[in-house]
Amino acid sequence: MFVGISISLVGKLRAGVSAYAIGSFEPDLVFDFEQEYYRTSGTDTTFDNAITHTRSGNATMVDSDGVLKWAPHNLLTYSEDFASQPKIADTGSNLPVVTSNATTAPDGQVTADRAQFDTGTGTYSLFDISQPGIPDTGIISFWAKSVSGTNQEVSAYCSGPFPSQGQGFTVTSEWQKFSVEVDPGNNTGSLKIGLTATFNTATTSDIYIWGAHLYRSDLGGMVNNPDRGDSYVPTTSSAVYLPRRGHHVYNGTAWVNEGMLHESEARTNLNAESNSFTISGNVVLTQNSAVSPDGTINAALAEDNNDSNANAVLFTPSSPTAGNNVTSSIFLKYAAGSGWVAIVHRSSASSNQFFAWFDVLNGVVGTNEGGTGTMTYVDHGIEDWGNGWYRCFTVGRDSTDSQFNGFVTSASSDGDKGRETGNDVYVWENQVELASKPSSPIPTSGSTVTRAADSMIIPAAKLPYDATNMSIAMEGTRTFADINGDNGRLFMWRKDNSNEIFAMWSTFGKRTGAVYWSQEESGVRDIVVGPDTSYSPGINVPFNIASRHGSTFLNGAVDGTALTADTTPTALPDLSTTDLQLGYDYMGTISLFRIWADDLGDSGISEASS
């Protein structure tokens, strides 16, 4: 008998609680992005069933092997619907005949199509699965097996003058995955699967076909689809760019899974040739000298062979908007000498410049020499990328000039503007962004590239809601700068401008990273604010917060310590039919997000944020 405890609370108290519970309270919603565990309405589910993620283009992330790769994607549409693929007969009228959903596909679903090719006389029967944005370096793949059980001949290739380089395949009675590389020297934007006299002499071919896939194979390739464990990403009427789940960060000794990399800001790399460098003075630059963070031998070695002050490795100039903060980042690795380098930025006039020093042997941030003339120094920092690689970044702005020229010079010690003979470094990938901290790498080759923003919506139907008691906890890492103002909303649960709940960071005034929670009902807002210096600006800053929201209270907790509750609220906003935006204004990783339709109490939110 539970004296003095409500029936609803008794239902929440049970002996068999999970690792996500606080006390006896099981969260109704759990998103564990590290362990790939998802729960809504108290029931296990999947990422796709619980969350609507969108990003309109490709993005990079780090896989478990510590290699920079593309996030899972498929540039081809209708990957399991060949009836919707364009069909051509290059020199005649015989088109592939498609029967939809004719047999069981490799994934166990009846979604594989039957494709009957007929070459006839002097004809080539083909699927033309061309799509906009076909990469110069990519891999096209598909599954196929014979309908009759006897061997059948097909081919796949990217085409220039028809027919073109490609690969012929023998389809047998068993499902096989066939792949062919897109040829960057021959790619004119056309990709085909079909029957051609180039690769066989058969007059017909009758096969089952499924799972067309095209993905970028430059950098370190592509991270596997976490829902399947292989490279295949299903599509319908548009290309698909999956979220960056399983993103890894180097902690100084190992690559650690930090959950999902989520960047709500679209960013543009203003350097049109990110891995192209030139020299000034007596520097020897040897291309393709070392394995870079993308796992390939494409990093250059810069050897300083003279003490001349003109020695430098130059970045490609960029043209950001004058008056804005500009972040320039470059990957450096020690080769010989002291390990100290200076990164210098100048506008079109050499008198407008600033210096920042880095020790790339020990991964140490040195001093800076603030801007002169119209150039202003803002910040600089370093990020460990393992295997001796460091991503060094500088932040500055020019009040009137839009020219942003960068270069690396060797130094004998911190703050030394001189040069040191034999002080050598490997260099790779420069990125220039209109921002105050660097974002994930955005490779370019011939033009600027914009990485689209991530958006993550939790539908109202998947969210728990209680009109009197709610608790929310979130854990991850953030990359942020001191912008002297509100600094990003971690989540936003907003019905309208007068009814909402959100958590935000602030770097206003003396705050270096204060967390505050806002709860507003019918225009009446209550706020609880954490300590001014809870967090400090940086790269991948770890945090763990929790809050309790009630019709008569509001409180938060930061890294295991509860704040003083606000007991003035008189009602919770009605958010029962409102979607929640996770990572609303957020650059970083999310490892764990939980919601309870309960009041955990101050001790509970302390535990939840520990």
C-alpha positions as CSV (number, residue, x, y, z in Angstrom):
1,M,0.0,0.0,0.0
2,F,1.4,3.4,-1.1
3,V,0.0,5.9,1.4
4,G,-0.1,9.5,0.1
5,I,1.1,8.7,-3.4
6,S,-1.1,9.3,-6.4
7,I,-2.2,6.4,-8.7
8,S,-0.3,8.0,-11.6
9,L,2.9,8.1,-9.6
10,V,2.5,4.5,-8.5
11,G,2.4,3.5,-12.1
12,K,5.8,5.1,-12.6
13,L,7.5,3.3,-9.7
14,R,8.9,-0.1,-10.6
15,A,11.8,-2.2,-9.7
16,G,13.2,-2.9,-13.1
17,V,14.4,0.4,-14.3
18,S,16.8,1.1,-17.1
19,A,20.1,3.0,-17.2
20,Y,18.2,6.0,-18.4
21,A,16.0,6.2,-15.3
22,I,16.4,8.7,-12.6
23,G,15.5,7.1,-9.3
24,S,12.4,5.2,-10.2
25,F,11.3,7.5,-13.0
26,E,11.8,6.1,-16.5
27,P,12.0,8.7,-19.2
28,D,9.2,8.5,-21.7
29,L,11.5,9.7,-24.4
30,V,15.2,8.6,-24.8
31,F,17.5,9.5,-27.7
32,D,20.9,7.9,-27.0
33,F,22.9,8.8,-30.0
34,E,26.0,7.1,-28.8
35,Q,24.4,3.7,-28.2
36,E,21.9,4.1,-31.1
37,Y,19.0,3.5,-28.7
38,Y,15.7,5.4,-29.2
39,R,12.5,5.3,-27.1
40,T,9.2,7.2,-27.5
41,S,6.0,6.8,-25.4
42,G,8.0,4.4,-23.3
43,T,8.5,2.0,-26.2
44,D,11.7,1.1,-28.1
45,T,11.7,2.6,-31.6
46,T,14.1,3.7,-34.4
47,F,15.8,7.0,-35.3
48,D,13.7,7.5,-38.4
49,N,10.4,6.7,-36.6
50,A,11.2,9.2,-33.8
51,I,12.9,12.1,-35.5
52,T,12.6,14.0,-38.7
53,H,16.1,15.1,-39.8
54,T,16.8,17.2,-42.9
55,R,19.9,18.5,-44.6
56,S,19.8,19.5,-48.2
57,G,23.3,18.5,-49.1
58,N,26.5,16.6,-48.2
59,A,28.5,17.0,-45.0
60,T,31.6,15.5,-43.5
61,M,32.1,13.6,-40.2
62,V,34.7,11.3,-38.6
63,D,34.1,7.6,-38.6
64,S,35.1,5.1,-35.8
65,D,38.5,4.6,-37.6
66,G,39.3,8.3,-37.1
67,V,39.1,9.0,-40.8
68,L,37.2,12.1,-42.2
69,K,34.5,10.8,-44.5
70,W,31.2,11.9,-46.1
71,A,28.1,11.2,-44.0
72,P,25.8,8.5,-45.5
73,H,24.0,9.6,-48.6
74,N,22.6,8.5,-52.0
75,L,22.6,10.9,-54.9
76,L,20.3,8.7,-57.0
77,T,16.5,8.9,-56.8
78,Y,14.1,6.0,-56.8
79,S,16.7,3.5,-55.6
80,E,14.1,0.7,-55.4
81,D,11.8,1.8,-58.1
82,F,13.2,1.2,-61.6
83,A,9.9,1.8,-63.2
84,S,10.5,5.5,-62.3
85,Q,14.0,5.5,-63.7
86,P,14.4,7.0,-67.3
87,K,14.8,4.3,-69.9
88,I,16.6,4.6,-73.2
89,A,17.5,2.6,-76.2
90,D,20.5,4.3,-77.6
91,T,20.2,3.4,-81.3
92,G,16.8,1.9,-81.4
93,S,13.4,1.7,-79.8
94,N,13.8,-1.3,-77.5
95,L,13.4,-0.1,-73.9
96,P,13.8,-2.1,-70.7
97,V,10.5,-3.6,-69.5
98,V,10.1,-3.2,-65.8
99,T,7.8,-5.2,-63.5
100,S,7.7,-3.5,-60.1
101,N,8.0,-5.4,-56.8
102,A,8.5,-8.7,-58.6
103,T,10.5,-10.6,-55.9
104,T,12.1,-10.5,-52.5
105,A,15.0,-8.0,-52.3
106,P,18.2,-8.6,-50.3
107,D,16.7,-6.8,-47.3
108,G,13.8,-9.4,-47.1
109,Q,11.1,-7.1,-48.5
110,V,9.2,-7.6,-51.8
111,T,10.6,-4.5,-53.4
112,A,13.0,-5.8,-56.1
113,D,12.0,-5.1,-59.7
114,R,12.2,-7.3,-62.8
115,A,14.1,-5.7,-65.7
116,Q,13.9,-7.3,-69.2
117,F,16.5,-5.9,-71.6
118,D,16.3,-6.5,-75.4
119,T,19.2,-5.3,-77.5
120,G,17.6,-6.2,-80.9
121,T,19.8,-5.3,-83.8
122,G,22.2,-2.5,-83.2
123,T,20.5,-1.2,-80.1
124,Y,21.5,-0.7,-76.5
125,S,18.8,-1.1,-73.9
126,L,19.5,1.0,-70.8
127,F,18.4,2.7,-67.6
128,D,19.6,6.2,-67.7
129,I,19.9,7.1,-64.0
130,S,21.6,10.4,-64.4
131,Q,21.1,12.9,-61.6
132,P,22.2,16.5,-61.0
133,G,25.3,16.9,-58.9
134,I,27.0,13.7,-59.9
135,P,30.5,13.8,-58.3
136,D,33.7,13.6,-60.2
137,T,34.8,10.8,-57.9
138,G,32.1,8.4,-56.8
139,I,30.8,4.8,-56.8
140,I,27.6,3.5,-58.3
141,S,26.3,0.2,-57.1
142,F,23.2,-2.0,-57.4
143,W,22.1,-5.6,-56.6
144,A,21.0,-8.0,-59.3
145,K,20.3,-11.7,-59.8
146,S,19.0,-13.7,-62.8
147,V,15.3,-14.4,-63.2
148,S,15.8,-17.8,-64.9
149,G,18.8,-18.9,-62.9
150,T,21.0,-18.9,-66.0
151,N,23.8,-16.3,-66.2
152,Q,22.8,-12.9,-67.6
153,E,25.0,-10.0,-68.8
154,V,24.6,-6.3,-67.8
155,S,26.9,-3.3,-67.4
156,A,27.2,-0.1,-65.5
157,Y,29.3,3.0,-66.2
158,C,29.5,6.7,-66.4
159,S,29.4,7.9,-69.9
160,G,31.0,10.5,-72.1
161,P,31.0,9.6,-75.8
162,F,28.7,6.5,-75.9
163,P,29.5,3.8,-75.1
164,S,32.1,4.6,-72.5
165,Q,34.3,3.3,-69.8
166,G,32.5,1.0,-67.4
167,Q,32.3,-2.5,-66.2
168,G,30.4,-5.6,-67.4
169,F,28.9,-8.0,-64.9
170,T,27.7,-11.6,-65.0
171,V,24.4,-11.9,-63.0
172,T,23.9,-15.3,-61.5
173,S,21.0,-17.0,-59.6
174,E,22.2,-15.4,-56.4
175,W,21.9,-11.8,-55.3
176,Q,25.1,-10.0,-55.8
177,K,26.1,-6.4,-55.3
178,F,27.9,-4.8,-58.3
179,S,29.8,-1.6,-58.2
180,V,31.7,0.6,-60.6
181,E,33.7,3.8,-60.1
182,V,32.6,7.1,-61.7
183,D,35.5,8.0,-63.9
184,P,36.5,11.6,-63.2
185,G,38.3,11.9,-66.5
186,N,35.2,10.9,-68.5
187,N,32.2,11.9,-66.4
188,T,29.8,14.1,-68.3
189,G,27.0,13.7,-65.8
190,S,25.4,10.6,-67.3
191,L,25.2,7.3,-65.4
192,K,23.7,4.2,-66.9
193,I,22.8,0.5,-66.1
194,G,21.9,-1.7,-69.0
195,L,22.8,-4.2,-71.7
196,T,25.4,-3.1,-74.2
197,A,27.3,-4.7,-77.0
198,T,30.4,-3.2,-75.4
199,F,30.5,-5.8,-72.7
200,N,28.5,-8.8,-74.1
201,T,27.0,-10.3,-77.2
202,A,23.7,-11.5,-75.7
203,T,20.4,-10.5,-77.4
204,T,18.4,-10.3,-74.2
205,S,18.9,-10.1,-70.5
206,D,16.3,-10.8,-67.8
207,I,17.2,-9.9,-64.3
208,Y,15.9,-8.8,-60.9
209,I,17.4,-5.5,-59.9
210,W,17.3,-3.5,-56.6
211,G,19.1,-0.8,-54.6
212,A,20.7,1.7,-57.0
213,H,23.2,3.8,-55.1
214,L,25.6,6.6,-56.0
215,Y,27.9,8.1,-53.3
216,R,31.0,10.2,-53.2
217,S,34.2,8.2,-52.8
218,D,36.7,11.0,-52.3
219,L,38.1,12.0,-48.9
220,G,38.0,8.7,-46.9
221,G,34.9,7.5,-48.7
222,M,31.5,7.4,-47.0
223,V,30.4,6.3,-43.5
224,N,28.0,3.3,-43.6
225,N,24.3,3.8,-43.0
226,P,24.0,3.0,-39.3
227,D,20.5,1.5,-39.7
228,R,21.9,-1.1,-42.1
229,G,25.6,-1.4,-41.4
230,D,26.5,-1.1,-45.1
231,S,26.8,1.7,-47.6
232,Y,23.2,1.5,-49.0
233,V,20.9,4.5,-48.4
234,P,17.3,4.1,-49.8
235,T,15.7,7.0,-51.7
236,T,12.4,7.8,-53.4
237,S,11.9,11.1,-55.3
238,S,15.0,12.9,-54.1
239,A,18.5,12.4,-53.0
240,V,19.0,11.5,-49.3
241,Y,21.6,12.9,-46.9
242,L,21.5,11.1,-43.6
243,P,22.3,12.7,-40.2
244,R,25.9,12.4,-38.9
245,R,25.3,9.7,-36.3
246,G,28.3,8.0,-34.8
247,H,30.6,11.1,-35.2
248,H,33.9,10.6,-33.4
249,V,36.2,13.1,-31.7
250,Y,39.8,12.6,-30.7
251,N,40.3,12.9,-26.9
252,G,44.1,12.9,-26.9
253,T,44.5,9.1,-26.9
254,A,41.6,7.6,-28.8
255,W,38.7,8.4,-31.1
256,V,35.5,8.6,-29.0
257,N,31.9,8.3,-30.2
258,E,30.3,11.6,-29.3
259,G,26.9,10.7,-30.8
260,M,25.4,12.9,-33.5
261,L,27.2,15.8,-35.1
262,H,24.5,18.5,-35.6
263,E,25.2,21.9,-37.2
264,S,22.2,24.1,-37.5
265,E,24.2,26.9,-39.3
266,A,24.8,26.6,-43.0
267,R,28.5,27.4,-43.6
268,T,30.4,28.3,-46.8
269,N,34.1,27.6,-47.3
270,L,35.2,30.8,-49.1
271,N,38.5,29.2,-50.1
272,A,37.7,27.8,-53.6
273,E,40.8,25.5,-53.5
274,S,40.9,24.1,-50.0
275,N,43.8,21.8,-50.5
276,S,45.9,24.0,-52.8
277,F,48.9,25.9,-51.5
278,T,51.6,28.0,-53.0
279,I,54.9,29.3,-51.5
280,S,56.7,32.5,-50.9
281,G,60.5,32.7,-50.5
282,N,62.7,29.7,-50.1
283,V,60.2,27.0,-49.2
284,V,60.0,23.6,-50.9
285,L,56.5,22.3,-51.2
286,T,56.1,18.6,-52.0
287,Q,52.6,17.5,-52.8
288,N,51.2,14.1,-51.7
289,S,53.8,13.5,-49.0
290,A,51.8,12.2,-46.0
291,V,48.5,10.6,-45.0
292,S,46.0,13.3,-44.1
293,P,43.0,13.1,-41.8
294,D,40.9,11.7,-44.7
295,G,43.2,8.6,-44.8
296,T,44.7,9.3,-48.2
297,I,48.2,10.5,-49.1
298,N,47.3,14.0,-50.1
299,A,49.0,16.3,-47.6
300,A,51.8,18.5,-48.7
301,L,55.2,18.8,-47.0
302,A,56.5,22.4,-46.6
303,E,60.2,22.6,-46.0
304,D,61.7,25.9,-44.9
305,N,65.3,26.0,-46.3
306,N,66.3,29.6,-45.7
307,D,66.2,32.2,-42.9
308,S,64.6,34.8,-45.2
309,N,61.6,36.7,-43.7
310,A,59.7,36.1,-47.0
311,N,59.4,32.3,-46.5
312,A,55.8,31.2,-46.2
313,V,53.2,28.7,-47.3
314,L,50.3,30.7,-48.8
315,F,46.6,29.8,-48.5
316,T,44.3,30.7,-51.4
317,P,43.0,34.2,-50.9
318,S,39.3,34.6,-50.1
319,S,36.9,37.5,-50.1
320,P,34.7,37.6,-47.1
321,T,32.4,40.6,-46.3
322,A,34.3,43.4,-44.7
323,G,33.5,44.0,-41.0
324,N,32.6,40.4,-40.2
325,N,34.4,37.9,-38.1
326,V,36.3,35.5,-40.4
327,T,37.5,32.1,-39.2
328,S,40.4,30.5,-41.1
329,S,41.4,27.0,-40.2
330,I,44.2,24.7,-41.5
331,F,45.5,21.2,-40.7
332,L,49.1,21.1,-39.7
333,K,51.5,18.3,-38.6
334,Y,55.0,18.5,-37.3
335,A,57.8,17.3,-39.6
336,A,61.0,18.8,-38.3
337,G,62.5,21.7,-36.4
338,S,61.1,23.5,-33.3
339,G,57.4,22.8,-34.1
340,W,56.5,26.4,-33.8
341,V,54.7,28.2,-36.6
342,A,53.0,31.5,-37.0
343,I,49.8,31.9,-38.9
344,V,49.5,35.4,-40.4
345,H,46.5,37.1,-41.9
346,R,46.6,40.2,-44.0
347,S,44.2,42.2,-46.0
348,S,45.2,43.7,-49.4
349,A,47.6,46.0,-47.6
350,S,50.5,44.3,-45.7
351,S,50.2,46.9,-43.0
352,N,46.8,45.4,-42.0
353,Q,47.6,42.1,-40.4
354,F,47.8,39.9,-37.2
355,F,49.9,37.0,-36.1
356,A,49.0,33.9,-34.0
357,W,51.5,31.2,-32.9
358,F,51.1,27.4,-32.6
359,D,53.3,24.6,-31.4
360,V,52.3,21.7,-33.7
361,L,54.8,19.3,-32.1
362,N,53.0,19.4,-28.7
363,G,49.6,20.8,-29.7
364,V,50.0,24.0,-27.8
365,V,48.3,27.4,-28.5
366,G,50.8,30.2,-28.4
367,T,50.5,34.0,-28.1
368,N,49.1,36.4,-30.6
369,E,50.1,39.8,-31.9
370,G,46.9,41.8,-32.3
371,G,45.8,43.4,-35.5
372,T,47.3,46.5,-37.1
373,G,45.7,49.0,-39.3
374,T,42.1,48.0,-40.2
375,M,42.7,44.3,-39.3
376,T,41.5,43.2,-35.9
377,Y,42.6,40.0,-34.1
378,V,39.7,38.2,-32.4
379,D,40.8,34.6,-31.4
380,H,42.9,31.6,-32.2
381,G,42.9,28.0,-31.1
382,I,43.9,24.4,-31.8
383,E,42.1,21.1,-32.1
384,D,43.8,17.6,-31.9
385,W,42.8,15.4,-34.8
386,G,45.1,12.5,-33.9
387,N,48.1,10.9,-35.6
388,G,50.0,14.2,-35.0
389,W,47.5,16.3,-36.9
390,Y,46.2,19.6,-35.4
391,R,43.6,21.9,-36.8
392,C,44.8,25.4,-36.1
393,F,42.3,28.3,-36.4
394,T,42.4,32.0,-36.3
395,V,39.6,34.5,-36.1
396,G,39.9,38.1,-37.2
397,R,38.2,40.8,-39.3
398,D,39.0,43.8,-41.4
399,S,36.8,46.9,-41.0
400,T,37.0,48.0,-44.6
401,D,38.8,45.4,-46.8
402,S,37.2,42.2,-48.0
403,Q,40.5,40.6,-49.0
404,F,41.7,37.9,-46.5
405,N,45.1,36.5,-47.2
406,G,46.6,33.8,-45.0
407,F,50.0,32.1,-44.7
408,V,52.0,29.9,-42.4
409,T,55.6,30.7,-41.5
410,S,58.1,28.8,-39.3
411,A,59.3,30.2,-36.0
412,S,61.9,29.2,-33.5
413,S,59.7,29.8,-30.5
414,D,56.4,31.3,-29.4
415,G,56.1,34.9,-30.6
416,D,59.1,34.8,-32.8
417,K,58.5,36.5,-36.2
418,G,61.8,35.2,-37.6
419,R,62.3,32.1,-39.6
420,E,64.1,28.9,-38.7
421,T,65.9,26.8,-41.2
422,G,64.7,23.2,-41.3
423,N,61.4,24.0,-39.5
424,D,59.1,21.9,-41.6
425,V,55.3,21.0,-41.4
426,Y,52.8,19.1,-43.4
427,V,49.8,21.1,-44.5
428,W,46.3,20.1,-45.5
429,E,42.8,21.7,-46.1
430,N,42.3,25.4,-45.4
431,Q,38.8,26.6,-44.7
432,V,37.6,30.2,-44.5
433,E,34.2,30.9,-43.0
434,L,32.1,33.9,-42.0
435,A,32.0,32.8,-38.3
436,S,33.7,33.0,-35.0
437,K,34.6,29.3,-34.7
438,P,35.3,26.6,-37.3
439,S,32.7,24.1,-38.4
440,S,33.2,20.6,-39.9
441,P,35.6,20.5,-42.9
442,I,34.1,21.6,-46.2
443,P,36.4,20.5,-49.1
444,T,36.5,22.6,-52.2
445,S,38.0,22.1,-55.6
446,G,37.5,25.0,-58.0
447,S,34.7,26.9,-56.4
448,T,33.3,27.8,-53.0
449,V,31.1,25.2,-51.3
450,T,28.2,25.6,-48.8
451,R,27.4,22.9,-46.3
452,A,23.6,23.0,-45.7
453,A,22.2,23.3,-42.2
454,D,21.0,20.4,-40.2
455,S,17.4,20.4,-38.9
456,M,16.0,17.9,-36.4
457,I,12.3,17.9,-35.5
458,I,10.6,15.6,-32.9
459,P,6.9,15.4,-33.9
460,A,4.4,16.2,-31.2
461,A,3.0,12.7,-31.5
462,K,6.3,11.3,-30.2
463,L,6.6,13.7,-27.3
464,P,5.4,13.1,-23.7
465,Y,3.5,16.0,-22.3
466,D,2.0,16.7,-18.9
467,A,0.1,19.9,-18.0
468,T,1.7,20.1,-14.5
469,N,5.1,18.4,-14.5
470,M,7.8,17.9,-17.1
471,S,11.6,17.2,-16.9
472,I,14.2,17.4,-19.7
473,A,17.9,16.5,-19.8
474,M,20.5,17.0,-22.6
475,E,24.1,16.0,-22.8
476,G,26.7,16.7,-25.5
477,T,29.5,19.0,-26.7
478,R,29.2,22.5,-28.2
479,T,31.5,24.7,-30.3
480,F,30.8,28.3,-29.5
481,A,32.4,31.7,-29.3
482,D,31.8,34.7,-27.0
483,I,29.5,36.9,-29.1
484,N,28.4,39.1,-26.1
485,G,24.8,38.0,-26.4
486,D,22.4,35.0,-26.5
487,N,24.4,32.0,-27.8
488,G,22.3,29.3,-29.2
489,R,19.1,27.5,-28.2
490,L,19.8,23.8,-27.4
491,F,16.2,22.9,-27.9
492,M,13.0,24.9,-28.7
493,W,9.5,23.7,-27.9
494,R,7.4,26.6,-29.2
495,K,3.7,26.8,-29.9
496,D,3.8,30.5,-30.6
497,N,5.6,33.7,-29.4
498,S,3.7,33.5,-26.1
499,N,3.9,29.8,-25.3
500,E,7.2,28.0,-25.3
501,I,9.9,26.2,-23.4
502,F,13.6,26.3,-24.3
503,A,17.2,26.1,-23.0
504,M,19.8,28.6,-24.2
505,W,23.4,29.6,-23.6
506,S,24.4,33.2,-23.0
507,T,27.8,35.0,-23.4
508,F,26.3,38.4,-22.7
509,G,28.5,40.8,-20.7
510,K,30.5,39.0,-18.0
511,R,28.9,35.6,-18.9
512,T,31.3,33.2,-20.6
513,G,28.7,30.4,-21.0
514,A,25.7,30.6,-18.7
515,V,22.8,28.3,-19.4
516,Y,19.3,29.6,-18.9
517,W,15.9,28.0,-19.2
518,S,12.8,29.9,-20.3
519,Q,9.2,28.9,-19.7
520,E,6.4,31.1,-21.1
521,E,2.7,30.6,-20.8
522,S,0.2,33.1,-22.4
523,G,2.9,35.8,-22.5
524,V,4.1,35.3,-18.9
525,R,7.8,34.3,-19.0
526,D,9.8,32.8,-16.2
527,I,13.6,32.3,-16.4
528,V,16.2,30.4,-14.3
529,V,19.9,31.2,-15.1
530,G,22.9,29.2,-14.2
531,P,26.3,30.6,-13.1
532,D,27.9,33.1,-15.5
533,T,31.0,30.9,-16.0
534,S,29.5,27.5,-16.2
535,Y,31.2,27.0,-19.6
536,S,33.8,28.8,-21.6
537,P,34.0,29.3,-25.3
538,G,35.8,26.7,-27.3
539,I,35.7,23.6,-29.6
540,N,33.7,20.6,-28.5
541,V,33.0,21.9,-25.0
542,P,31.3,19.1,-23.0
543,F,28.1,19.9,-21.1
544,N,25.3,18.1,-19.2
545,I,22.2,19.9,-18.2
546,A,18.7,19.1,-16.9
547,S,15.5,21.1,-16.0
548,R,12.2,20.6,-14.4
549,H,9.1,22.5,-15.6
550,G,5.9,22.7,-13.7
551,S,2.7,24.7,-13.4
552,T,4.1,26.2,-10.1
553,F,7.9,26.0,-10.6
554,L,10.9,26.1,-12.9
555,N,14.4,25.0,-12.2
556,G,17.6,23.9,-13.9
557,A,20.8,21.9,-13.1
558,V,24.3,22.2,-14.6
559,D,26.8,19.4,-14.4
560,G,25.2,17.8,-11.3
561,T,24.3,21.0,-9.4
562,A,20.7,22.2,-9.1
563,L,20.0,25.9,-9.1
564,T,17.5,27.8,-7.0
565,A,14.0,27.1,-8.2
566,D,11.6,29.9,-9.5
567,T,8.3,29.2,-7.8
568,T,6.3,32.1,-9.4
569,P,4.9,30.2,-12.5
570,T,1.1,29.6,-12.5
571,A,0.8,27.4,-15.5
572,L,2.7,25.4,-18.1
573,P,2.2,26.3,-21.8
574,D,0.0,23.8,-23.6
575,L,2.5,22.1,-25.9
576,S,0.6,18.9,-26.3
577,T,0.3,19.3,-30.1
578,T,3.6,21.1,-30.7
579,D,6.7,19.7,-32.3
580,L,10.1,20.1,-30.6
581,Q,13.2,21.3,-32.4
582,L,16.3,19.7,-31.0
583,G,19.5,21.5,-31.7
584,Y,17.6,24.5,-32.8
585,D,20.6,26.9,-32.9
586,Y,23.4,24.5,-32.2
587,M,26.9,23.6,-33.4
588,G,28.3,20.5,-31.8
589,T,27.4,16.9,-30.9
590,I,24.4,15.5,-29.0
591,S,25.0,12.3,-27.1
592,L,21.8,11.9,-25.0
593,F,18.4,13.6,-24.8
594,R,15.6,12.6,-22.4
595,I,12.1,13.8,-21.5
596,W,10.0,12.7,-18.5
597,A,6.3,13.6,-18.0
598,D,7.2,13.8,-14.4
599,D,8.8,16.2,-11.9
600,L,12.2,14.7,-11.0
601,G,12.7,17.2,-8.2
602,D,15.9,19.1,-7.6
603,S,17.8,16.0,-6.6
604,G,16.6,14.3,-9.8
605,I,17.8,16.9,-12.2
606,S,21.1,17.0,-10.3
607,E,21.5,13.3,-11.0
608,A,20.2,13.6,-14.6
609,S,22.9,16.2,-15.3
610,S,25.8,14.4,-13.6
